[in-house]
Amino acid sequence: MSALAYLPPSFDSRDPRADGRLRKVWLRREHIVIDRRLSGMDMRVQVPVSTYLGVALSVLTQSDGGVSFRLALIHSDVDLNAVLLETADDSEIVAQWRACARDLGLAALVETEPGRFERADGARHLPQRRRNATLTRRRPRFLARRRAGDPARSAMVHAGEREIVCYE
């Protein structure tokens, strides 16, 4: 099975703010394209997969007592969340959840409370190591070790002596 073959390449998703309450989502390995109409204006947003926090598995209880499962891509901006799959069949949902997280290179998340997600492996989400140097307002670490020369502290090489040159 090829990567992401278990998910449809494009699907309709609910969007409460969009006209018609629907949006079209295209799923690719590198990015996700969200196409919707908002207040009569067509919008198409391409979001890199690397900006998503992870693939979340949610267990939803129905009003009749039944249980359904939802796989969703979770983003820090709630408007960019994308529901990948909703099903009542629990036979393959965990395998699809783990495979989707692995294939997209994202963390596998579990929804513990509505709107609250935790990593399935229990690890903390670590912050990015590198940040934009213009935002941190400091010199990079390897440049901080270098210091500008001080002419007052430098010793004179020839103090009152004549240079001896040999032409042999």
C-alpha positions as CSV (number, residue, x, y, z in Angstrom):
1,M,0.0,0.0,0.0
2,S,1.4,3.4,-0.9
3,A,1.6,6.2,1.6
4,L,-1.7,7.8,2.4
5,A,-3.6,5.4,0.1
6,Y,-6.0,4.6,2.9
7,L,-7.3,8.2,2.8
8,P,-9.1,9.9,-0.1
9,P,-6.9,12.5,-1.9
10,S,-9.7,15.1,-1.6
11,F,-12.8,15.3,0.5
12,D,-15.5,17.7,1.7
13,S,-15.3,18.8,5.3
14,R,-17.6,20.7,7.6
15,D,-16.8,24.4,8.1
16,P,-19.2,26.4,10.2
17,R,-18.0,29.8,8.9
18,A,-17.9,28.9,5.2
19,D,-20.8,29.5,2.8
20,G,-22.8,26.3,2.5
21,R,-21.0,25.1,5.7
22,L,-18.6,23.0,3.5
23,R,-15.1,23.3,2.3
24,K,-13.0,21.1,0.0
25,V,-9.7,19.7,1.3
26,W,-6.9,18.2,-0.7
27,L,-4.4,16.1,1.2
28,R,-0.8,15.7,-0.1
29,R,2.3,14.5,1.6
30,E,3.9,18.0,1.6
31,H,0.9,20.3,2.1
32,I,-2.8,20.6,2.5
33,V,-5.0,22.8,0.4
34,I,-8.2,24.1,1.9
35,D,-10.7,25.6,-0.6
36,R,-13.8,27.4,0.8
37,R,-16.1,30.2,0.0
38,L,-16.4,32.8,2.8
39,S,-18.9,35.7,2.5
40,G,-19.1,35.3,-1.3
41,M,-15.3,35.3,-1.8
42,D,-13.5,32.2,-2.9
43,M,-10.5,31.3,-0.7
44,R,-7.8,28.8,-1.3
45,V,-5.1,28.2,1.4
46,Q,-2.1,26.0,1.1
47,V,-0.7,24.9,4.4
48,P,2.6,22.9,4.8
49,V,2.0,19.7,6.7
50,S,5.0,20.5,9.0
51,T,3.0,23.4,10.6
52,Y,0.4,20.9,12.0
53,L,0.8,19.7,15.5
54,G,-0.2,16.1,14.8
55,V,-2.8,13.6,13.8
56,A,-5.5,13.3,16.5
57,L,-7.7,10.4,17.3
58,S,-11.0,11.4,19.0
59,V,-13.7,9.1,20.4
60,L,-17.2,10.6,20.1
61,T,-20.2,9.4,21.8
62,Q,-23.5,9.6,19.9
63,S,-26.9,10.6,21.4
64,D,-28.1,7.0,21.0
65,G,-25.2,5.6,23.0
66,G,-23.1,4.6,20.1
67,V,-19.4,5.4,19.6
68,S,-17.7,6.9,16.5
69,F,-14.1,7.7,15.8
70,R,-12.5,10.8,14.2
71,L,-9.1,11.3,12.7
72,A,-8.1,14.9,12.3
73,L,-5.1,17.1,11.5
74,I,-4.6,19.5,14.4
75,H,-3.2,23.0,13.8
76,S,-2.6,25.8,16.4
77,D,-5.2,27.8,14.3
78,V,-8.5,26.0,14.7
79,D,-9.7,27.2,11.3
80,L,-7.0,25.1,9.7
81,N,-7.9,21.8,11.4
82,A,-8.9,19.2,8.9
83,V,-11.1,16.1,9.7
84,L,-9.6,13.3,7.7
85,L,-11.9,10.4,8.6
86,E,-15.0,9.8,10.7
87,T,-16.2,6.2,11.2
88,A,-18.0,4.0,13.6
89,D,-15.9,1.0,12.6
90,D,-13.1,0.4,15.2
91,S,-11.4,-2.4,13.4
92,E,-8.7,-0.5,11.5
93,I,-8.9,3.0,13.0
94,V,-5.8,2.7,15.3
95,A,-3.7,1.3,12.5
96,Q,-4.8,4.1,10.1
97,W,-4.2,6.7,12.8
98,R,-0.6,5.5,13.5
99,A,0.1,5.0,9.7
100,C,-1.2,8.5,8.9
101,A,1.0,10.1,11.7
102,R,4.0,8.1,10.5
103,D,3.5,8.9,6.8
104,L,3.0,12.6,7.4
105,G,5.8,12.8,9.9
106,L,3.6,14.2,12.6
107,A,2.9,13.3,16.3
108,A,0.1,10.9,17.1
109,L,-2.3,12.8,19.4
110,V,-5.2,11.7,21.5
111,E,-8.1,14.0,22.4
112,T,-8.4,13.7,26.2
113,E,-11.0,16.5,26.6
114,P,-12.8,18.5,23.9
115,G,-10.2,20.8,22.4
116,R,-7.3,19.3,24.5
117,F,-4.8,17.0,22.9
118,E,-1.9,14.9,24.3
119,R,0.8,12.9,22.6
120,A,0.0,9.2,22.5
121,D,3.6,8.3,23.5
122,G,3.5,10.6,26.5
123,A,6.4,12.8,25.2
124,R,6.2,16.6,25.6
125,H,6.1,18.8,22.6
126,L,9.5,20.4,22.4
127,P,9.9,23.9,21.2
128,Q,11.9,24.6,18.0
129,R,15.6,24.9,18.6
130,R,16.3,27.6,16.1
131,R,14.5,30.9,16.0
132,N,14.8,33.8,13.6
133,A,17.9,35.8,14.7
134,T,16.1,39.1,13.9
135,L,13.5,38.3,16.5
136,T,15.9,37.3,19.2
137,R,18.0,40.5,18.9
138,R,21.3,38.8,19.7
139,R,24.2,37.5,17.8
140,P,24.4,33.8,17.0
141,R,26.3,31.8,19.6
142,F,29.4,31.1,17.3
143,L,29.7,34.8,16.5
144,A,29.4,35.8,20.2
145,R,32.7,34.1,20.9
146,R,34.5,36.3,18.4
147,R,35.5,39.7,19.7
148,A,36.7,42.7,17.7
149,G,40.4,43.6,18.1
150,D,41.5,46.4,20.4
151,P,44.4,48.5,18.9
152,A,45.3,49.8,22.3
153,R,45.9,46.3,23.7
154,S,47.9,45.1,20.7
155,A,51.7,45.1,21.3
156,M,54.0,46.8,18.9
157,V,56.1,44.4,16.9
158,H,59.0,46.8,16.1
159,A,59.5,49.3,18.9
160,G,62.4,51.6,18.0
161,E,64.3,48.9,16.0
162,R,65.4,48.7,12.4
163,E,64.1,45.9,10.3
164,I,66.8,43.5,9.1
165,V,66.3,42.2,5.6
166,C,68.5,39.5,4.2
167,Y,68.7,39.1,0.4
168,E,70.6,35.8,0.2
